[in-house]
């Protein structure tokens, strides 16, 4: 991955720059997360991105949410990054349940704002479905 914030690596997942692929390794913490947010914003600025972007977040085996309140970090994320859609890649039920609780804090709805997938390939397929559905839906 081109960018690294501790055990969190990330880069664009497609040439259109509509999806960012992030990999969360074991032991990441909120300082790493905040650094990743800053670096992601720098990447967006360097690439002149001023629209919502989708994310595929991979939780590597053993990756867990850090201790401490996620609310300041979630609020910061929502202020600086407009999210199109997020897919979490994990086969770890504990990690999935942690993230489910995490996203409820910011009122995200599964299926509308985020989804889960067991592999990166399945996440890319789910992301393609999201974009296809968005293209076929009339603007309101």
FENNORRA-V434643 format. One line per field, one symbol per residue. burial: b if it has 16 or more other ideal C-beta (glycine too) atoms within 10 Angstrom, else e. A space follows every 50 residues. Layout:
burial = ???
This chain:
burial = eebbbebbbbebbeeeebbbbbbbbeebeeebbebbbebbeebbeeeebe eebbbbbbbbeebebeeeebeebbeebeeeeebbbbbbbbeeeebeebbe ebbeeeebeeeeebbbbeeeeebbebbeebeeeeeeeeee
